[in-house]
Amino acid sequence: MTDRPILFSAPMVRALLAGTKTQTRRVLQRRGLGACDHREFPNVPEGPWKMDGSGFTYCMTCGNGVSPSNNFKGVNIRFAVGDRLYVREAWRSEFTSEGVAPRDLAPDSPIEYIAGGVTNLPERTVHFGGRHRQAMHMPRWASRLILIVTEVRVQRLQEISAEDARDEGVDRRSPMVRQMWLFGADKEARERIYLQACPWEYEVLWNKLNADRGFGWDTNPWVVAVTFTVEHRNIDRPAP
């Protein structure tokens, strides 16, 4: 069991808080690339990466490779069942602490979460007029959510099911879904249509977060799919 941080955007933090998000997918990162400058083995039939008949994909330049039948040797999966992931999210301190580095803030400093909510509020008046601070700079003591990993899978991104997309916390009642013809459908039929729309919504969400990094939906990268339960407390506080 390992404790490690994990970053989430404000909309995904809201989904975690609401109990509608119990999965996350992250692009698999390779390690030990040597002379190869690829961050990921792309889904291409030829080029610097090649797949042999046994499913082993390797770099023709440096020889590094992965084998789906060998637990993806050479790939940094990063997650394991039992891991505790403490959520880092966008935040800000009170105005009087604007110039203080995150590492220098006292553990009882008032914090406002961009996704909504505050912590460590004193009896005096607090003014949160400071700048938004990136999630990666959130101190461990300011985290308010723990994710307990219950399952880890390695798969292609587009292998995601409708149920998995739903559990990623997508908005099933977004404008995209409302464009579908629902006139005359009963409640059960509407729920079925909403569920079928979840992969479309997840595709949009994925591209917002990953397309600019070269891992858009159409590239269908290998991902690690992590399932978890959510606990609403700081990782260093005992369970109630």
C-alpha positions as CSV (number, residue, x, y, z in Angstrom):
1,M,0.0,0.0,0.0
2,T,1.3,3.4,-1.0
3,D,0.2,6.9,-0.3
4,R,0.5,9.2,-3.2
5,P,-1.0,12.5,-4.5
6,I,-3.4,12.7,-7.5
7,L,-4.5,15.8,-9.3
8,F,-8.1,16.6,-10.3
9,S,-9.8,19.6,-12.0
10,A,-12.5,21.5,-10.1
11,P,-15.4,19.8,-12.0
12,M,-14.0,16.4,-11.2
13,V,-13.5,17.3,-7.6
14,R,-17.2,18.3,-7.5
15,A,-18.1,14.9,-8.9
16,L,-16.0,13.2,-6.2
17,L,-17.7,15.2,-3.5
18,A,-21.2,14.4,-5.0
19,G,-20.4,10.7,-5.1
20,T,-20.8,10.4,-8.9
21,K,-17.1,9.7,-9.7
22,T,-15.5,6.4,-8.7
23,Q,-13.1,5.9,-11.6
24,T,-10.2,7.8,-13.3
25,R,-8.1,7.0,-16.4
26,R,-4.5,8.1,-16.8
27,V,-2.2,7.7,-19.8
28,L,0.4,5.0,-19.3
29,Q,3.9,6.5,-19.0
30,R,6.9,4.5,-20.2
31,R,10.2,4.6,-18.3
32,G,13.8,3.7,-19.3
33,L,13.4,4.9,-22.8
34,G,17.1,5.4,-23.4
35,A,17.6,7.0,-26.9
36,C,13.9,6.9,-27.6
37,D,12.2,10.2,-27.1
38,H,8.6,8.9,-27.2
39,R,6.5,9.6,-24.1
40,E,4.0,6.8,-25.1
41,F,3.9,4.0,-27.6
42,P,1.4,5.3,-30.2
43,N,-1.2,3.2,-32.0
44,V,0.5,3.3,-35.4
45,P,1.2,0.3,-37.8
46,E,4.7,1.4,-38.6
47,G,7.4,3.9,-37.6
48,P,9.7,4.0,-34.6
49,W,7.4,1.6,-32.7
50,K,6.6,-1.9,-34.0
51,M,4.5,-4.8,-32.7
52,D,5.4,-8.4,-33.4
53,G,3.1,-11.3,-33.7
54,S,2.9,-12.0,-30.0
55,G,1.7,-8.6,-29.1
56,F,5.0,-7.3,-27.9
57,T,5.5,-3.6,-28.8
58,Y,9.0,-2.3,-29.0
59,C,11.0,0.7,-30.1
60,M,13.1,0.0,-33.2
61,T,15.6,2.6,-32.0
62,C,16.3,1.7,-28.4
63,G,14.6,-1.7,-28.1
64,N,12.5,-0.9,-25.1
65,G,9.1,-2.5,-25.2
66,V,6.0,-3.7,-23.4
67,S,4.1,-6.9,-23.5
68,P,0.3,-7.0,-22.7
69,S,0.8,-10.6,-21.7
70,N,3.6,-9.7,-19.3
71,N,1.8,-7.1,-17.1
72,F,3.1,-4.3,-19.3
73,K,6.8,-4.7,-18.3
74,G,8.6,-1.4,-18.8
75,V,5.5,0.7,-18.2
76,N,4.9,2.8,-15.1
77,I,1.4,1.8,-14.0
78,R,1.8,3.8,-10.8
79,F,-1.3,2.4,-9.1
80,A,-2.1,-0.8,-7.1
81,V,-5.0,-2.1,-5.2
82,G,-4.9,-0.7,-1.6
83,D,-3.1,2.5,-2.5
84,R,-4.4,5.6,-0.8
85,L,-4.5,8.7,-3.2
86,Y,-4.9,12.1,-1.6
87,V,-6.6,14.6,-3.9
88,R,-4.8,17.8,-4.9
89,E,-7.1,20.5,-6.3
90,A,-7.0,24.2,-7.2
91,W,-7.1,26.4,-4.1
92,R,-6.2,29.7,-2.6
93,S,-5.2,31.1,0.8
94,E,-6.4,34.2,2.5
95,F,-5.3,37.5,1.1
96,T,-2.8,38.2,3.9
97,S,-0.9,35.0,2.9
98,E,-0.8,35.8,-0.8
99,G,3.0,36.0,-0.8
100,V,3.7,32.9,1.3
101,A,4.9,29.8,-0.5
102,P,2.7,26.7,0.0
103,R,5.4,24.9,1.9
104,D,5.6,27.8,4.3
105,L,1.9,28.0,5.2
106,A,1.0,26.8,8.6
107,P,-1.1,23.6,8.6
108,D,-4.0,25.5,10.3
109,S,-4.1,28.2,7.6
110,P,-7.5,29.0,6.1
111,I,-8.0,27.5,2.7
112,E,-10.6,28.1,0.0
113,Y,-11.2,25.3,-2.6
114,I,-11.9,26.5,-6.1
115,A,-14.3,23.6,-6.5
116,G,-16.2,25.0,-3.5
117,G,-15.8,24.9,0.2
118,V,-13.3,26.1,2.8
119,T,-11.3,24.7,5.7
120,N,-9.6,25.9,8.9
121,L,-11.9,28.9,9.2
122,P,-11.0,30.9,12.4
123,E,-13.5,32.9,14.4
124,R,-12.2,36.1,12.9
125,T,-13.2,37.4,9.4
126,V,-11.2,35.9,6.5
127,H,-10.8,37.4,3.1
128,F,-9.9,35.0,0.3
129,G,-8.7,37.6,-2.2
130,G,-5.6,35.8,-3.2
131,R,-4.8,34.3,-6.6
132,H,-5.8,30.8,-7.6
133,R,-3.0,28.3,-6.9
134,Q,-2.5,25.2,-9.0
135,A,-3.5,21.8,-7.7
136,M,0.1,20.5,-7.9
137,H,1.1,23.1,-5.2
138,M,-1.6,22.0,-2.7
139,P,0.0,21.0,0.7
140,R,-0.7,17.5,1.9
141,W,-2.4,18.8,5.0
142,A,-4.9,20.8,2.9
143,S,-6.2,17.8,1.0
144,R,-9.8,16.9,1.9
145,L,-10.4,13.7,-0.1
146,I,-8.8,10.2,0.0
147,L,-9.3,7.7,-2.8
148,I,-8.9,4.0,-1.8
149,V,-7.9,2.0,-4.9
150,T,-10.0,-1.1,-5.3
151,E,-9.2,-2.2,-8.9
152,V,-6.6,-1.4,-11.5
153,R,-7.0,-2.3,-15.2
154,V,-4.8,-1.7,-18.3
155,Q,-6.8,-1.1,-21.5
156,R,-7.1,1.0,-24.6
157,L,-9.0,4.3,-23.9
158,Q,-11.8,3.5,-26.3
159,E,-12.5,0.2,-24.5
160,I,-14.4,2.2,-21.9
161,S,-17.9,1.0,-21.4
162,A,-21.0,3.2,-20.8
163,E,-21.0,2.2,-17.2
164,D,-17.3,3.1,-16.8
165,A,-17.9,6.5,-18.5
166,R,-20.8,7.1,-16.1
167,D,-18.5,6.3,-13.2
168,E,-15.9,8.8,-14.5
169,G,-18.3,11.5,-13.3
170,V,-19.5,12.8,-16.6
171,D,-22.6,15.0,-16.8
172,R,-25.3,12.7,-18.2
173,R,-27.7,15.6,-18.6
174,S,-25.5,18.0,-20.5
175,P,-26.6,20.0,-23.5
176,M,-25.2,17.2,-25.8
177,V,-27.5,14.7,-24.2
178,R,-30.5,17.0,-24.3
179,Q,-30.2,17.2,-28.1
180,M,-31.2,13.5,-28.3
181,W,-34.9,12.8,-29.1
182,L,-36.5,11.9,-25.8
183,F,-40.1,12.8,-26.5
184,G,-42.4,10.1,-25.3
185,A,-39.8,8.0,-23.5
186,D,-40.6,6.8,-20.1
187,K,-38.2,7.1,-17.1
188,E,-36.5,3.8,-17.8
189,A,-36.0,4.5,-21.4
190,R,-34.6,8.0,-20.6
191,E,-32.1,6.5,-18.2
192,R,-31.0,4.0,-20.8
193,I,-30.4,6.8,-23.4
194,Y,-28.6,8.9,-20.8
195,L,-26.3,6.0,-20.1
196,Q,-25.6,5.4,-23.7
197,A,-24.6,9.0,-24.1
198,C,-22.0,8.8,-21.3
199,P,-19.1,7.7,-23.6
200,W,-19.7,10.6,-25.9
201,E,-19.5,13.0,-22.9
202,Y,-16.4,11.3,-21.7
203,E,-14.8,11.7,-25.1
204,V,-15.3,15.4,-24.9
205,L,-13.9,15.5,-21.3
206,W,-10.9,13.4,-22.2
207,N,-10.0,15.7,-25.2
208,K,-10.2,18.8,-23.1
209,L,-7.6,17.4,-20.7
210,N,-5.4,15.4,-23.0
211,A,-5.7,16.3,-26.7
212,D,-3.1,19.1,-26.4
213,R,-0.6,16.7,-24.9
214,G,-0.9,14.4,-27.9
215,F,-3.2,11.8,-26.3
216,G,-6.6,12.7,-27.9
217,W,-9.5,10.3,-28.0
218,D,-8.7,9.4,-31.7
219,T,-5.1,8.2,-30.8
220,N,-6.7,5.6,-28.5
221,P,-3.8,5.4,-26.1
222,W,-3.1,2.7,-23.5
223,V,-4.4,3.9,-20.2
224,V,-4.6,2.6,-16.6
225,A,-8.2,2.6,-15.3
226,V,-8.4,3.0,-11.6
227,T,-11.5,2.3,-9.6
228,F,-11.8,3.6,-6.0
229,T,-13.9,4.5,-3.1
230,V,-13.9,8.1,-1.7
231,E,-13.4,9.1,1.9
232,H,-14.1,12.7,2.9
233,R,-11.2,13.4,5.2
234,N,-7.5,14.4,5.2
235,I,-5.1,11.5,4.6
236,D,-3.4,12.1,7.9
237,R,-6.6,12.2,10.0
238,P,-7.8,8.9,11.5
239,A,-11.0,7.4,10.1
240,P,-14.1,8.1,12.2
